[in-house]
């Protein structure tokens, strides 16, 4: 296989041989570890540019985050699923990719500690000052679980030791 880039440089791939990059008056052959590192770097760079996250366990699954759900895309087939992180979800690759995404991008309010004061954003109620008690964010009239909150900011204590 031969690929010519927009700047005229070519990359040649032979069966069982490492890629050779040919420029104007020079060429370089990549060793397998270098090739793997460069492929992964450029794929990661493109993922960042597109605002998506790639599941390390199965890199063919990419996750596009939205406000209250994610879109999981299986690149090999183009299949996609819109998944919300609520309820009893089946044990499927798409839902496992979604779970891995949320585990890797866990919002700070999921780790709230007893007695902390948080300002939360509720889609229906707006901005609400709350205190975290008994596993929920509470104010004088209600309570919210971490998964029901779209955004939260801790206001007291101002910082935790080491953060």
ABEGO torsion letter per residue (X at the ends): XBBBBAAGBBBBBBBGBBBBBBBBGBBBBBBAAAAAAAAAAAAAAAAAAAGBBBBAABAABBBBBBAABBBBBBAAAGBBBBBBABEBBBBBAAAAAAAAAAAAABBAAAABBBGBBBBBBBAAAEBBBBBBBGGBBBBAABBBBAAABABBBBAOBABBBGX
